[in-house]
Amino acid sequence: MKVLIVDDQPANQVMLSGLIKRFGHQVTCADNGIEAIDIFANLAPDVVLLDVMMPVLDGFQTAPRLKALSGDVHLPILFITALDDQETLLKCLEAGGDDFISVPFEPVVLQAKLNAHARVRELSYSLKGKNETLAYHSNRMEREQNVVRHMLANALQENETEYPFLKTYLAPASEFNGDLVLSKAGPLGNFYLFVGDFTGHGLAPATGALPVAQTFFDSAEKGLSIANMVEEFNRKLVKLLPDDMFCAAFVAELSANGERLTYWNGGIPDALLINEAGAVEKRLVPEHMALGILSPEEFSSQVSHCFVEKNTRLITYTDGVVEMTNKADERLSERGFEALLLRYARERDFEGLVGSFQTFQQGQEQFDDISLVCLDCETTNLPVNQPDTNVTHLPFRLVVYLKENEIKGRDPIIKLVDSLSHLEGIRAHKTTLYLLLAEAFNNTLEHSVLQLDSGIKETGHGFDEYYRTREARLAVLEGVEIEIDIEYKPDNHLLSFSISSNSENGFSEYQQVSEDDEQQAFGRGLQLIRNFSSHVEWRDDGRRLYIEYDLSRPHA
C-alpha cells in the first residue's frame, strides 16, 4: 500500500514514516498541500495522512482537491491533528476527511486505521471495476438495441396503418413490443391484416418480427393467399425461434368489396364480428396451433371463410387485453372486455373503448403487451393493379387423384394452386382460385365423403360440434379418393374444375339449397362458389361438382 504523508513538521514526517514502513507500506512525504497535489498523479497513493495547519495550502483546502484528483475511486484521508475541539473535527469531515490521527501517535491504533481504510479502498476499486463492466455491457446492450431498433424501423416501413377503415391501439409493456400488428393493401383492392403475439415481451420476441414482417409484406404485394402466408411464417419461425418461444397469430384478408373475410387463427383469442347493432354476430375462434411450434409436415394452413354484412366490424386483440389488471389485482377477463366492447360498439367509439382500458387499470403497472385492432368490413376503395392479360394460349388438362394420406395431411389445394400459378396469366387469379378450389374440395370431402350435416351449424354450438365430428370421421377415413380434373380452354379463357370422389354419395343437399338458404351457415360455401364462378353445375346425379372460371373476368 502507498501512503502519502502531507505535513510541514519534519518530526511528524520522520515518526510517521518509520512506523508505516515497519507495517510494510511505501511512504512518500510532502511539506504542504501544493507539493502533495503536484506529486499526486504520478504517485497514486492509497491513503493520505494530512496535517490540518500548514503554510501555502492548509489541510482544509488540500483535502477536497485530492479527492477530486482520485476520480471514482475512494481515497481515504486521515487528518493529523493535536486539536480536539468539536468544531475543528467537524470542519475536517466537511472538507473530505474520513478519519483522524491524534498526536502523539499510537502505533497499534495507526496500523488498525490504515488497514481498515485500505479495505475500504480495495472495495472501492472492486466496485469501480464492476461499474465499468456494467457500463460496458450497458453500452453494448444499447448499441445492440439501437441496431434492432433500426432493423425493426426499416422492416416496418411498409406497414400501412393509415386507412379510414382500420383503427389500432398498441401498448407495449417495454420498449420493444412482443406484439406485432401488420397491414397492407393487396394488388386486387383486397386488404391483409396480421395480428401476432410472441411469447414474452422485450427484445427477444421483437426480433421475431423481422422475418414475419418481411414475409407478410412480400406476400401481400404478390397477392398470395392467407394459407400460403401462414405456411411460410411457420416454416421460418420453426427454424428461428427457440423451443420455448412461439407466435400466436390471427391473419386475415378482406376482399375489395368488403363482403368476404378469409382468416386463419392460431392461438389468438376469439376475433369478433360485431354487427351494425353493436352485438357479437360471430366468433372467429382459434382452430390451429400457434406459429413456430409444429414442423411443416404437421402444420395446418387451412383457412376459413365467411361473408360479412354491411357495417360489420372485425375486432381482434392479443391476450394482454384480457389479462390486464387493476390495483385490486383483478383481471379484465374476456367477459369484462366484451362488456366494455359492447358498451362502445353501437357508437363505434374506438377511442372510448381504449380509454376504458386505462380507467380499468387505474395506473396499475402493465405486465404484458396490449394490441387491439378494429377493421370495418366495407368496400376498401384501394387501387387495383391491372392483371396480366396475356393468358397462356396453350390448352392443357391436369387430373389429380388425392388419396386418404393426402386428404388427411397438409392442405393439398395450396400446392395445386401454386403449380397452376406458374402458368402465364394465372398468377393474378391465385387468391380467388384458391378460395374457389378450397371451398369445392372441402364441400366434396365434408358432404360427399364424410357425410356431415351442415344444418348442425345453425345450433348454439354448431360450429364446434360440426368440426369435432369432421376430425373424428377424417381420422378413420380409409379407401377414399378425391379426383380434381382441371382443364383450360384458351378460346374462351375458361378454366374448368371437376371435383368428385369414389363415394356413392353426392351433393344432393346442395342441389336443393335455395337462394334464401345460401344466406344460412350451411349454404354460404355454395354462395362463395357461385360468386366467383361463371358457371356451376352438378353432374353424375350429384356426385361431381363442375365449375367454370373465366380468367378474363375482373377480380373480386
Buried (B, 14 or more C-beta within 10 A) or exposed (E): BEBBBBBBBEEBBEBBBEBBEEBEBEBBBBBBBBBBBEBBEEBEBBBBBBBBBBEEBBBBEBBBBBBEEBEEEBBBBBBBBEBEEEEBBEBBEEBBBBBBBBEEBEEEEBBEBBEEBBEBBEEBBEEBEEEEEEEEEEEEEEEEBEEBBEBBEEBBEBBBBEBEBBBBBBBBBEEBBBBBBBBBBBBBBBBBBBBBBBBBBBBBBBBBBBBBBBBBBBBBBBBBBBBBBBBBBBBBBBEBBEEEBBBBBBBBBBBBBBBBBBBBBBBBBBBBBBBBEBEBBBEBBBBBBBBBBBEEEEBBBBBBBBBBEEBBBBBBBBBBBBBBBBEEEEEBEBEBBBEBBBBBBEEBEBEEBBEBBEEBBEEBEBEBBBBBBBBBBBBBEBEBBEBEEEBEEEEEEEEBEBBBEBBEEBBBBBEBBBEBBEBEBBBBBBBBBBBBBBBBBBBBBBBBBBEBBBEBBEEEEBBEBBBEBBEEBBEEBEEBBBBBBBBBEEEEBBBBBBBBBBBEBBBEBBEEBEEEBBEBBBBBBBBBBBBBBBEBEBEEEBBBBBBBBBBEEEBB
